[in-house]
Amino acid sequence: MVELFRNIINIVSAVAIPFFIVVFLGWGFFKKVKVYEVFIEGSKEGFGVAIKIIPYLVAMLFAIGIFRYSGAMDLLTAALSFITKPIGMPAEVLPLAILRPLSGSGSLGLMTELMKTHGPDSFIGVLASTMYGSSETTFYILAVYFGAVGIKNTRHALPAGLIADLFGMLGALFICRMFFGI
């Protein structure tokens, strides 16, 4: 059963991106949209947005650096380790699970560190990379993108994003334990 599921996932992942490229180009052709020109216009807008978000990006990265290098991340990890043991999550990946909603680059650094320490084919390495891909930088998105367009009240975006991150992390743990279990 697991082998069949693994084969299906391999096939889907091999064809997904080419499929979507063909579908979008075909849909644009069908609707008589000048796809390349629209792509260039979108790129110009994206560059403008990138310029607007730089101050928010700098502030967010500074705050994350303070949190991580002050030792607060280690304290939070120690305080939450009672949760990881019963669900079978290695304590080494808990800082990644905590930092991922805050920072993509910070969590990428942690993931890389875990890969160097434990190896990319270890359970910790596979779990870390799966968690990285199964979650989003929720606080980063709220601070940078919402700030860039002037949204002050995030209302339900924060709880919804954090719940999605939690389920992404738990889903990654479940899948990795199913495929590469301990």
Phi, psi and omega in degrees: 000312180296321180295320177297314178300317179298318179295319178297315179299319179298318180293313181299317182291333179286330184254351187299306184293312177301324179299311182293324177298313180296318180297313181294317178295318178295318179295318177298318178296317180298321181273002180060042177264135176281090190300315183296315180296318178295321177298316180296318178297318177297323177296320177298316178297319179298322178295319177297319178295320180300320178296319181294327187273354183303314179300320179293322178297314180298315180298317181294315180296324178296314181297319179294320177299316178298314180300316184286312186279349177281346183096357180296326178297317179295320178296317180295320177298315179297321181292330183261001184295339177295341179276324187288324183299311182296332182267359176083020178270126176298136182300335182297333182267354180300318176300325177294316180297327180282319185280334184304316177294345182268318189207129175289315182289322178295316179289329175296320176298317177296317180297317178298319178298318177296321178296317180293321183285313188253346181093145183290338181264000177285164178300319180296318179296316179293318179296317180299315181291325178291320177297320180300318181279346184261005183221176185227164179271074189302308181295324177298313180298315181296316183289315188275302187285318177295321178295322182294330180258005172085019178277120181264323182261108182278348176046254185265357184296318181295307179299320180296318179295317180291324176294318177297319177298316179301312180291329174296317178295314179294322176296319178298317178298315180299312181296316181293322177292326179291315183276318188240016190326162177246000000 
